[in-house]
Amino acid sequence: MSSTRHALRGALLCVALLVLLMVIPRYPQPVRERPSIDRLFRPGRSQEPFVDVESVPWTTYDGGIEGYTVWSNLYLSGGTLVAFSKTKEAADSLPNARGILTDFDGVERLPAGPDLWATIAGADLAHDRFGEGAVRLPGVTYLFNDPPGESNLVASHYHFIVDLLVPAARAVASTRTAAGLPLAGPVRVIFPRCGADPSWRDERGMNSWLLRTMFPNIVVEDKLTWDDWARGDVSYVFEQVVIVDRSAAHSASGDVARWGRMNANVPHMDAPRGFWDPFSTAIATAVGDLLRVGRFNLPVVVYFDRSAEPLINPSSNDALITGLRELTGRSEVHIARIQGMTRRQKVALVSRANIVVGLNAEDMLQIMFMQAGKGNAVVELFETDGFSFDYALLAHMLGLKHIAIQGSRELTPQMWDEHPNGKRGPQHEDVIDIDASAVLHAVVRLLDELEGQAGRKLLLG
């Protein structure tokens, strides 16, 4: 009797559950669709890494100059950079390879051959070249085609800054501004010809420190990765890339031919005055406000007081320091022994400077940490008849004002432009004379500009 009762209860429970399932509304499960290939290369979708061959975008030449060319949707296939155009006419309109990329045959630099640079036209060729598709490399890429080692300049910190990094940033800023796009820093830097040894790194580690501090999340690739890409069966497409090639840059005319500097034409690329400011701000934020510079809301004047040759003779130097300190009522003056400071201290100081005064010497490379968007300036000091284009060129590339003083005279822009090449100083003399009053006159004039209505608005926000 008990077992019959249990069986009946079980049957009733099953019936109740069946009725309950029948009355509960059932919702259809969503059908999972494969992602549309057409969505894979839309801006802002960096999480989708693949581009199908049916929807690969055309390569566009965004602009630049010889040796500093900017491209969107440039492909890498089997170690060859490939510009993919819709028609042969479009491919033929691209810049000549001589101004883009070069190769070395052991004797001389030559335009890149088809194994390094190629243009193709038409969708049919895309199937042959790219197979089923390409891996998307999102964001802005800096590609530095310098060979490794200090003898080839990439491992010189000075040349890394003035020949590669700053010009690449200006070229990208120029083209993005012209296209109505926001400014963007690099997400990756590639050294396709540099391995672990010899490398793109300088002996003091400044190149790598600068990249890693200024761009904490940056991806740095070298020849090992480049060779992996070349040997693989997959093609890649750069969302935007600037190719920097030393020999290609030297093929240019104009100021490059006149001064013999690969970057001499870079200031002629139009870019927003403050294009470098985000870079300076990034590294200043990373190192922190170690020295509490700028806390008085006054223009900041920094003088690089050298303690090693070349240097200014003691009487001239004392007069200049005394005169600068008399300006403390209208400016925050720092007399800096820059050679004895740590790199973090240098950044903390110079990134907040409005006016930097210094002798034409390696200290002047620190102006790369300045911001230009505020109308800031550099006053560079030379011996009488001394001349060097190096740091003036860096100042102009950064968008900084530059004033050159030779001994007791300030060079006008016309005097500067007409100065004969080859006059180099203060390397001629170990100790030089400078007219402190000429320097102070220039600094006061710059302070007047900063304290003007527009200048104060820019300075204090």
C-alpha positions in Angstrom: 0.0 0.0 0.0 2.8 2.4 0.9 4.7 1.7 -2.3 1.6 2.3 -4.4 1.1 5.7 -2.6 4.7 6.7 -3.4 4.3 5.8 -7.0 1.2 7.8 -7.3 2.8 10.8 -5.7 5.7 10.6 -8.2 3.4 10.4 -11.1 1.4 13.4 -10.0 4.7 15.4 -9.5 5.8 14.6 -13.0 2.5 15.7 -14.4 2.7 19.0 -12.4 6.2 19.7 -13.8 5.1 19.0 -17.3 2.1 21.4 -17.0 4.4 24.1 -15.5 6.9 23.8 -18.4 4.0 24.1 -20.9 2.7 27.4 -19.4 6.1 29.1 -18.9 6.7 31.4 -21.9 9.7 30.3 -23.9 12.0 33.0 -25.4 13.9 32.3 -28.6 17.7 32.1 -28.3 19.6 34.8 -30.3 21.2 33.4 -33.4 25.0 34.0 -33.3 26.1 35.5 -36.5 29.6 35.6 -37.8 31.0 39.2 -37.7 30.7 41.0 -40.9 34.0 41.4 -42.8 32.9 45.0 -43.7 33.2 46.0 -40.1 36.8 44.9 -39.6 38.6 48.0 -40.6 36.4 50.8 -39.3 38.2 53.4 -37.2 38.0 52.7 -33.5 37.7 49.0 -33.8 41.2 48.1 -32.9 40.0 45.0 -31.1 39.3 43.3 -34.4 42.6 42.3 -35.8 41.9 40.8 -39.2 41.0 42.3 -42.6 39.5 40.0 -45.2 41.0 40.1 -48.7 37.6 41.2 -50.0 37.5 44.3 -47.9 41.1 45.4 -47.8 41.3 49.2 -47.9 43.4 51.1 -50.5 46.7 52.6 -49.5 46.8 56.4 -49.3 49.8 58.6 -49.3 48.9 61.1 -46.6 51.8 63.5 -47.1 55.3 64.4 -45.9 58.6 65.1 -47.5 61.5 63.0 -48.8 62.6 60.7 -46.1 59.6 61.4 -43.9 56.5 59.9 -45.7 53.2 59.2 -44.0 50.9 56.4 -45.2 47.5 55.0 -44.3 46.7 51.3 -44.9 50.2 50.4 -46.0 50.8 46.6 -46.2 53.7 44.4 -45.2 53.9 41.1 -47.1 56.9 38.8 -47.0 59.2 41.5 -45.8 58.1 43.9 -48.5 56.2 47.1 -47.9 53.3 47.3 -50.4 51.2 50.2 -51.4 47.9 48.8 -52.7 46.1 51.1 -55.1 42.8 50.8 -56.9 44.1 51.6 -60.3 47.4 51.8 -62.1 47.0 55.5 -62.4 46.7 55.9 -58.7 49.8 53.7 -58.2 51.8 55.8 -60.6 50.9 59.0 -58.8 52.6 57.8 -55.6 56.0 59.3 -54.7 59.1 57.8 -56.2 60.7 55.1 -54.1 63.9 57.1 -53.9 62.3 59.5 -51.5 60.6 56.8 -49.5 62.9 53.9 -48.7 66.4 52.9 -49.6 68.7 49.9 -49.5 72.4 49.4 -49.1 74.4 47.2 -51.5 77.6 47.4 -49.5 78.9 50.4 -51.4 76.2 52.9 -51.7 72.6 53.6 -50.7 70.1 52.8 -53.5 66.3 53.2 -53.9 64.6 50.2 -52.4 64.0 47.4 -54.9 60.8 45.3 -55.3 61.9 43.1 -52.5 61.6 46.0 -50.1 59.0 48.3 -51.7 56.3 47.5 -54.2 53.1 49.1 -55.6 50.2 47.0 -56.9 47.0 48.0 -58.5 43.7 46.2 -58.7 41.7 43.8 -56.4 42.8 40.7 -58.3 46.4 41.2 -57.4 45.4 41.5 -53.7 44.4 37.9 -53.7 47.7 36.9 -55.1 49.7 39.0 -52.7 47.8 38.9 -49.5 46.1 35.5 -49.6 43.0 35.4 -47.4 43.6 38.7 -45.7 45.9 40.7 -43.4 46.5 41.3 -39.8 45.6 44.8 -38.8 48.3 46.9 -36.9 46.2 49.7 -35.4 47.2 53.2 -34.5 50.3 55.2 -35.6 53.6 53.4 -36.3 57.0 55.0 -36.5 59.2 53.0 -38.8 62.9 54.0 -38.6 65.0 52.5 -41.4 68.4 53.5 -40.0 71.0 50.7 -39.8 72.2 49.9 -36.2 75.2 51.2 -34.2 76.6 54.6 -33.4 78.6 54.7 -36.6 75.2 54.8 -38.4 73.8 57.5 -36.0 70.6 55.8 -34.8 72.5 54.8 -31.6 73.5 58.5 -31.0 71.0 60.0 -28.7 71.3 63.4 -30.4 70.6 62.0 -33.9 67.8 59.7 -32.5 66.0 62.9 -31.3 66.7 65.4 -34.1 66.7 63.1 -37.1 64.1 60.5 -36.2 61.7 61.0 -33.3 60.8 64.7 -33.5 60.6 64.8 -37.3 58.4 61.7 -37.3 56.1 63.3 -34.8 55.9 66.5 -36.9 55.2 64.7 -40.1 52.3 62.7 -38.6 51.0 65.9 -37.0 51.2 67.7 -40.3 49.2 65.1 -42.2 46.6 64.4 -39.6 45.9 68.1 -39.1 45.5 68.5 -42.9 43.1 65.6 -42.9 41.1 67.0 -40.0 42.1 64.1 -37.7 43.2 64.5 -34.0 46.8 64.4 -33.1 48.1 61.0 -32.1 51.3 59.6 -30.7 52.9 56.3 -31.7 51.6 53.0 -30.5 54.6 51.2 -31.9 58.1 51.9 -33.1 59.9 49.6 -35.5 63.6 49.3 -36.2 63.6 46.8 -39.1 67.4 46.8 -39.5 68.5 46.9 -35.9 68.9 43.7 -33.8 70.0 43.1 -30.2 73.6 43.8 -31.1 74.3 46.1 -32.8 71.2 48.0 -31.7 69.3 51.2 -31.9 70.1 51.8 -28.2 72.8 54.3 -27.2 75.4 53.4 -24.6 73.8 55.5 -21.8 70.3 54.0 -22.5 68.8 57.4 -23.2 66.9 56.3 -26.3 65.1 53.5 -24.7 64.5 55.5 -21.5 62.9 58.3 -23.5 60.6 56.0 -25.5 59.5 54.0 -22.5 58.9 57.1 -20.3 57.3 59.3 -22.9 55.1 56.4 -24.2 54.7 53.9 -21.4 52.6 51.5 -23.4 54.6 51.6 -26.6 55.5 48.5 -28.5 59.1 48.5 -29.8 60.0 46.0 -32.5 63.3 45.3 -34.2 64.8 43.1 -36.9 63.9 39.9 -35.1 60.2 40.7 -35.3 60.6 42.1 -38.8 62.2 38.9 -39.9 59.5 36.8 -38.2 56.9 38.8 -40.1 58.8 38.3 -43.4 59.0 34.6 -43.0 55.4 34.1 -42.0 52.5 33.4 -44.3 50.5 36.3 -43.0 50.4 39.9 -44.4 50.0 42.9 -42.2 48.4 46.3 -42.7 49.5 49.5 -40.9 46.6 51.8 -40.0 49.0 54.7 -40.3 52.8 54.7 -40.6 55.6 57.2 -41.0 58.6 55.9 -42.8 61.9 57.7 -41.8 64.8 56.9 -44.1 68.1 58.8 -43.9 69.3 58.3 -47.4 65.8 59.1 -48.8 65.8 62.4 -46.8 69.2 63.3 -48.2 67.8 63.0 -51.8 65.9 66.2 -51.2 66.8 69.7 -52.4 66.3 73.0 -50.6 67.7 73.3 -47.1 68.7 69.7 -47.0 71.1 70.2 -49.9 72.3 73.6 -48.4 73.0 72.5 -44.9 73.7 68.8 -45.4 71.1 67.8 -42.7 68.5 65.2 -43.4 66.0 67.0 -41.3 66.6 70.6 -42.6 63.3 70.6 -44.6 61.3 69.3 -41.6 60.3 72.7 -40.3 58.7 73.5 -43.6 56.0 70.8 -42.9 53.0 72.7 -41.5 52.0 71.5 -38.1 50.1 72.9 -35.2 52.4 75.0 -33.0 51.8 72.8 -30.0 52.0 69.5 -31.7 54.9 68.4 -29.4 53.2 69.6 -26.2 51.5 66.3 -25.5 54.8 64.5 -25.8 56.5 67.0 -23.4 53.5 66.8 -21.0 53.6 63.0 -21.0 57.2 62.7 -19.9 56.9 65.6 -17.5 53.9 63.8 -15.9 55.9 60.6 -15.7 58.8 62.0 -13.9 56.7 64.3 -11.6 57.2 67.8 -10.4 60.4 67.1 -8.6 61.6 70.7 -8.4 58.3 72.6 -7.9 59.0 74.7 -10.9 56.4 77.3 -12.0 54.6 77.6 -8.7 54.6 81.4 -8.8 52.6 81.7 -12.0 55.4 83.7 -13.5 57.3 83.1 -16.8 60.1 80.6 -16.1 63.5 81.5 -17.3 66.2 78.8 -17.2 69.9 79.5 -17.8 72.2 76.5 -18.5 75.3 77.4 -16.5 78.1 75.2 -17.8 80.9 73.9 -15.6 82.9 72.2 -18.4 84.3 73.5 -21.6 83.2 75.0 -23.8 82.0 77.6 -21.4 81.5 81.4 -21.1 84.4 83.2 -19.4 83.8 83.9 -15.7 83.3 87.7 -16.0 80.8 87.4 -18.8 79.0 84.5 -17.0 78.8 86.4 -13.7 77.4 89.5 -15.4 74.8 87.4 -17.2 73.7 85.5 -14.0 73.5 88.8 -12.0 71.3 90.4 -14.8 69.0 87.4 -14.9 68.5 87.4 -11.2 67.5 91.0 -11.3 64.5 89.8 -13.4 63.1 87.8 -10.5 60.4 90.4 -9.9 58.8 89.5 -13.2 60.0 85.9 -13.8 61.0 82.8 -12.0 64.7 82.4 -12.8 66.7 79.2 -12.5 70.4 79.1 -12.8 70.9 75.4 -13.6 74.1 73.4 -13.6 72.4 71.1 -16.1 75.4 68.8 -16.5 75.1 67.7 -12.8 71.4 67.0 -12.8 69.7 63.7 -13.2 67.7 63.1 -16.4 64.5 63.2 -14.3 65.5 66.6 -12.8 66.3 67.9 -16.3 62.8 67.0 -17.5 61.1 68.4 -14.4 62.9 71.7 -15.0 63.0 72.2 -18.7 59.5 71.0 -19.4 58.1 73.9 -17.4 60.5 76.6 -18.9 59.2 79.4 -21.0 62.7 80.8 -21.9 65.9 78.7 -22.0 69.3 80.5 -22.4 72.3 78.4 -23.1 75.6 78.1 -24.9 75.7 76.2 -28.2 76.6 72.8 -26.6 75.1 69.4 -26.0 73.0 70.9 -23.1 70.7 72.4 -25.6 69.3 69.0 -26.6 67.2 69.4 -23.4 65.0 71.9 -25.2 63.2 68.9 -26.6 61.3 68.8 -23.2 59.9 72.3 -23.7 56.4 73.1 -24.7 56.0 75.3 -27.8 52.3 76.0 -27.7 52.8 78.8 -25.1 55.1 80.9 -27.4 58.2 79.7 -25.6 61.7 80.5 -26.8 65.3 79.5 -26.8 68.2 82.0 -26.7 71.3 80.3 -28.0 74.8 81.8 -27.4 77.7 81.7 -29.8 81.2 83.0 -29.9 81.9 86.0 -32.2 81.3 84.7 -35.8 80.4 81.3 -34.3 77.6 79.4 -36.0 75.9 76.1 -35.8 72.5 75.0 -37.3 71.9 72.0 -35.1 69.9 73.3 -32.1 68.2 76.1 -34.0 66.9 73.4 -36.3 65.6 71.4 -33.4 63.9 74.5 -32.0 62.2 75.3 -35.3 61.1 71.6 -35.7 59.5 71.8 -32.2 57.8 75.1 -33.0 59.9 77.1 -30.5 61.1 80.7 -31.1 64.9 80.8 -31.6 67.2 83.7 -31.0 70.9 83.5 -31.8 73.5 85.8 -30.2 77.0 85.9 -31.5 79.3 87.5 -28.9 77.6 91.0 -28.7 75.2 90.9 -31.6 71.8 89.3 -32.1 71.4 87.7 -35.5 68.3 88.8 -37.4 66.5 86.1 -39.4 68.0 87.4 -42.6 71.5 87.3 -41.1 70.9 83.8 -39.9 69.6 82.6 -43.3 72.5 84.2 -45.1 75.2 83.0 -42.8 77.9 81.0 -44.7 77.8 77.3 -44.0 80.8 75.8 -42.3 81.3 78.5 -39.6 81.0 76.4 -36.4 81.4 77.4 -32.9 81.9 77.6 -29.9 83.9 74.4 -30.8 86.7 76.8 -32.0 87.2 78.2 -28.5 87.1 76.5 -25.1 86.2 79.8 -23.3 84.3 82.5 -25.1 83.2 86.1 -24.4 79.5 87.0 -24.4 78.0 90.4 -24.0 75.6 89.9 -21.1 73.6 93.0 -22.0 72.7 91.6 -25.5 71.5 88.4 -23.9 69.4 90.3 -21.3 67.9 92.5 -23.9 66.6 89.5 -25.8 65.3 87.9 -22.6 63.5 91.1 -21.5 61.9 91.4 -25.0 60.7 87.8 -24.8 59.2 88.4 -21.3 57.4 91.5 -22.7 55.8 89.2 -25.3 54.8 86.6 -22.7 53.4 89.3 -20.5 51.3 90.8 -23.2 47.6 90.2 -23.3 47.8 87.3 -25.6 50.9 85.9 -24.0 49.5 86.1 -20.5 46.3 84.3 -21.6 48.4 81.5 -23.2 50.7 81.4 -20.2 48.2 81.2 -17.4 45.3 79.6 -19.4 
